[in-house]
Amino acid sequence: MNDTINKTISAGAFSVTIAEAESQLENICRTYFEKDKNGEYIIPVNRQRPVMLMGPAGIGKTDVPKQVSEKMDIGYVSYSITHHTRQSALGLPKITTHTYKGEDMLTTEYTASEIIASVRDEIEKSGKSNGILFIDEVNCISETLSAPMLQLFQNKTLGQSQLPDGWILVAAGNPPEYNKSVKEFDAVTKDRIRIINVVPDTKAWLAYADRKMLNPAVKAYISNDESKLYYFDQDSTAIVTPRGWEELSITLDSYEKHGFEVNACLINQFIGAEDIAREFYDYYIMVTKTISSEEIESIVNGKASAAVSKKLAKSTMNVRFMLIECLKRYIAGAAETNFESSCMMLGNATDFIEKTFGNNSEMEILMSKMLSDARVVKAAIASKNDRFSKYLNDIATAEKTIRAKLKTMPANKREGA
């Protein structure tokens, strides 16, 4: 299976992760928006190439322009071009009268493009003169829209409607091996756009999963075997994507809340490779039967029994990863409503983990996973307890500063040393 994954998601030497694509798009926006002292764009509008995010389905390409627009506080309008007809994209024809040398003549003009009109509506509504127009599935368009899309890429116009200055055109599409409807760009079109080839990135997705507090079983499963985040078999069209894992996670949370049965059929509705769906189902049943929500609550509140510790001490690494994800989500959730409580919970959880699993390299792996969530890290800093510093080797670079902060604290201000 891994051979198929490596073969199908390879995008060449210049491919980037979703996080890198987001950073690149932000840089593009900033350079395109920049003006000189006379108010002229540093990069002229006619030289501001549209951006094309190209990559496998379901890896998060469509989220990139939206996240950039939110981060930069600029406007955002999104369209899936496959839902449009030539008329809605270009505008509807209308008959108008023009006078030429005293003679009235009937001519055909067009109403405003629905897409460009939506951009102008957004400018009026938000007051934001800069923004991103995002066109999804752009290389799956019908033949009737091929010429208008080339016009949009070349001139930033649709019919007689011009994309306002200050708005950047960003598109997304899948390589042809993922979608039989895809049409390859010709050389002329490629010479008018900036193509960013995007590939799945498990570490970035797990960080995203932490921020979204996705289901612990999903995060633990992917964390234990990173190759399962994305899979595609071109011959059978079996596919597993980050989008599928996220939507499965949301569904599992809902089913658990309502007490509905979770079975292999449900998993396969989101995870489109039967062997991976079956493996995750077996894993889910195993870990959820081993760790209950009541036991998680008892651990974070410092009330876990010796029996719970003894049971988990004999557990497999799969179950331990699940334990960490459950504890992390509980603590991160508490941090958003009662920060002091989250600090106490982190201390209790760490006490339990150290008591149950001992102070060894495995313990460091578990704690580095615990401290991968920024909200939990914040609780670690606030606790002023230097025991957390030894667990920070494998966490994100931006969070490694915590080690320095903890070590520079005066000894008399540290607790639990």
N, C-alpha and C positions, 0 to 999 in steps of 0.2 A: 504493500500500500504506500509506503513512504516514497518508493521510486516514482509512483504515479504523481504524488504530490509535488515532488521536486521537479518533475518534468513539466507539469502543467502550469505551475505558478511562476516559473522562471520568466523574468521580463528583461533579462540582459544585465550588463554590468552597471547600468545607470538607473536601476530600479530603486525606489525608496519605500520606506514604511509610511503608514498613515500619519504618524506623528511628524515625520519629516516632510511629507506632502503639505501638511497644515502649516508648518513653519515656512516652507517655500512659498506657499500662496500668500501668506501674510507679508512676506518680503516683497512679492510682486505687487500687491496692493499698495504698499507704502511707496514704492518707487513710481508706480503709475499715478498716484495721487499728488506727488510732489510737484510744487510750482516754484518758478524763479521769482525774483523781486518784482517783476512786471506782471505777475499773475499768470504767466504762461506755463504750461506743463513742461517739465524738464524732458520727459519722454513724450513727444508729440502724440496726440490721440491716434493718428493714422499709423503709428509705429508701436502702439500698445497691443501686442499680439494677444488674442484670446488664449485661455489656458485650457488644456484638455487633460483630465484625470483618467488615465487608462489602466484598467486592472480587472481582476476576477470579480465575479458577482458576489455581493454580500459581505465585502470586507470593510465597508464604511466610507466609501468614496463620497457618497451623497451628504455625509455629515460634515465633511471638511469645509466647504464654503460657508455653511451655516454657522459652524463654530468660529470661523475666522470673522465673519460679520458680527457675531455677538461679542467677540473679544475686542474688536476694533470699534464697536458701536457705530456701524455703518448700516445702510439699508440692505435688504435682502429680498429677492423675488425668485421663486423656483417654479420651473415648468418641466414636465416630462413631454418631450417633443412628439413621442409616439401617440399621444392623445390628441394631437392637433391635425386638422386638415389644412390644406393649402390656403383655404379662405380665412380660417381663424388666425393663421400665422401671418399672412400678408395683409389681411383686411378685405372687406367685401367691395366689389366694384360698384360705382355709382355714376350716373350720367350727370354731367355738368355742362353749362353753356359758357363758351369763351368767345370773345369778339376779336376777330382778326381783320384789320383794315376796314372796320365798319361792318363786317359780316359776321353774324352769329353762327357758331358751329358747335354741335354737340360732341363732347369728348368723354372718354372714360377715365375716371380717377378711382382712387381706393380710399376706403375708410381707414382709420388707424389700425395697425396691427394689434390684436388682443394682447400679445406678449409685451410689446413696447408700451401700450396703454397702461398695463399693470405696473410697469416701472414708474411711469409718471404719476399714477395714483399713489404709489408708495412714497414718492418724493413729497407729494402734497400732504399725505397723512402724517408722515414721520418728520418732515422737514430736513431729512438727511440728503444732501446733494451728492454724496459719495455712496456707492453701494456695489453689490454683486448681483448680476443676473445669471442664475444657474439653469442650464439646460441639460436635463438628464437623458440618457439613452440616445444620444445624438447620432451615433453611428448605426442606429436601427430604423432610420427614417425611411419613408416610402420614396419612390422615385419622384413623385410630384413635389417633394420637399427638398430634394437634393440641391437644386439650383438656389432656392431661397436660403438654405443653410450656408452654402458657399458665399452668397451675398452677405450674410450676417457675419461670417468669419472675415471676409475681405473688408467690408465697409461699415460694419456695425449697423446695418439697416435691414429692415424687413418691409418689402414693398416700398412705400413712400414714407415709412416711419423710421426715424433715426434714434438709436440708443443714445440717451443723454450723455454728455461729457461727464466724467467723474464716475461712470458706472462701468465695471469690468465684466466682460463676458467669460464665464467659466462653464465648461461642459464636462460630461462624464460619459464613459462608455466601456464596453467589455471587448476584449480581444475576440476574434472570430471563433476560436475553439470553444468558447463558452456559450455562444448564442448563434444559432443558424441564421438568424435574421440580420446579423451584422454585415455591414458593407465596409470593406477596407477603404481608408482614405487614399486618394491618389497623391502623387508627388506635389502637385500644385497646391492642394489643400494643406498638406503637411508643412509646406513652406510658409504658411500663414498663421500657424498656431504653435503654442509651446506645449509639448506633450510631456506630462509627468507620469512615468510608469510606476504604478503602486502595487506592492505585494503585501500579503498578510504579515503581521508582526505580533507574536504571542505576548511578549513582555508588555508591549504598549496596550494590547487588548486587556491583559490582566489588570493593569493600572486603571484602565477605563472601567473595568468591571468592579474594581474597588470603589471608584467614585460613584458609580451607579448603585452600589450595594446589591449586586446580582446574587442569585441563589447560591449559597455556599457549596452545594454539591456540584454545580456546574463549574464554579471557579476551582474547586479542589481537583476535579477530574482533569481539567485542562492544565492546571499547574503540575499535576503528576505526569502528564504526557502531552507535551506542547504540540506534538505533531497532529493531534486530533482537532486543533482549532479549525483548520481548513483542509478539505479533501475534495478532489474532483476527478472523476473517471470519465474521460471523453467518450469512451466506447459505450458505457452503460448509462451515462449522464447522472450517475450517483454523485450527490454533492452535499457537502457539509460546510457551513459558512459561519463567521462570527455573528452575522445577523440572525441565523437560525438559533445559535446558542443563546443569544440575548433574549429572543422571543420565547424560547423554551423556558428560560429562567423566570421570566415574568409570569408565564403560565403555571410553572411549578409553584411559585409563591401563592398564586391565586387558588390552585387546587389544594395546597396544604392548608390555607386559611379556611376553606369551605369543607375540608375533610373528604374531598373527592378522590376516587381511586386514580393512582398514577400507574399506567401500564406501558408495555413496550409499544403498543400501537400509538399511544399519545406521543411518545418520544420520537417515533418515526415520522410523525406529522411535521416535525421541525428539523430533524436530523436525517437527511435524505440518503444516507448510506446504511443499509440494514445492519451490517456487522458492527458499525460504530454505535448505532442506535441501541442494539441489543447489549453491547458491552456497557454502555452508559446506564442502561436500565438496570442491569445486574449490579453495577457499582452503586447506583442510587438506592436500591433496595437494601444493599448491604450496609451502607454508611448510615442511612436514616434509621435502620433498626438498631444500630450500635449506639448512636448518640441521640438522645431525646432533647426536645426544647427545654424541658424541665431541668435536665442535667446541665445544660448550658447556662441557664439562669442561676442555678445553684453555684456554679463555678465563679461567675462574675460577681456574685454577691458574697463570696467567701464562705459558702455553706455546703460545699460539695463533700459527700461522705467518702470514707476510706474505700468503700466498695466501688465507687465510681472511678477513683484513682487506680485501684487495682485492676479493674476491667480494662481501662484505657492503656495501662502500662503494657498490656499483652496485645494491644491492637497492632494492625499493620500500618505501614506508612500512609496508605490511602486513607485510612480512618483518621490518622493524625492530621493530615492535611485538611480533611473535612472539619475536624475539631477547631483548627486554627481559623478557618474561614468563618465558621459559626461564631466564634468568640469575637473575631475582628468586626463582623457585621453588627453584632450586638453593641460593642463598645463604640463603633463609629456612629451608630444610630443615637446612642445616648449622648455623644459629644455635640450633636446638633441641637439638643434640647436642654441638657444639664451637664455642662462641661466638668464641673467638680465631681459629679457622679461617675463620669467616664474615666477620670483619673484613678478613682478608687477601684473601678472595675478592672482597669488594666493591671493594677497592682495585684488584685486578687487572682486574675487569670494567670499572670506571670508566676505567682507563688505556686499555683496548682501545676502549671506546666513543668516548672523546675523540680517540684516534689515528685511528679509522676514520671518524668522522662530523664531526670538527672542532668548534670552539667557536662555535656559532651558536644561533639560536632553536630550531632543530630538536633540537639537543643538549639544550637545557633541557627540551623536551617529553619526550624519552626518559628523562632522569634524574628528572624529576618523577614519571614512572610507575614508575621503579625504586624511588623512595623513598616509594611509597604503602603499602608493607607495613611494619607496625610493627617487625617483626624486623629488616628491612633498615635501617630508621631507627635502631634501637638500635645496630646495627653502625656506622652513620655517626657517631653521637655518640661511641662508644667509640674510633673511629679518631683523634679529635681533629684532624681534617683540615678546615681551613676552606674547602677547595674545594667541599665539598658544600653550603655555605650558599647559593650562587648558584642552586642547582637546586630550592630549596624553595618557590618562589612558588605553585605550583599544587597542593600537597599538602593534606591535611586540616587544618583549623584547629588541632586539638589538637597536630599535629606541627610547626606553625610555630614553636613555642618553641625548636626545635633551632637555628634561625638565631641566636637571641639567645644561646643557650648557647655556640655555636661562636665568636661574635664576642667574648664576654666572657672567653674563655680567654686567659691571658697568651701573648704572642707566642713566648716561649721554650719553651712547652709544645705549640705547634702543629707538626705534621709535614707536610711536603710543601707548605708555603705557596709 
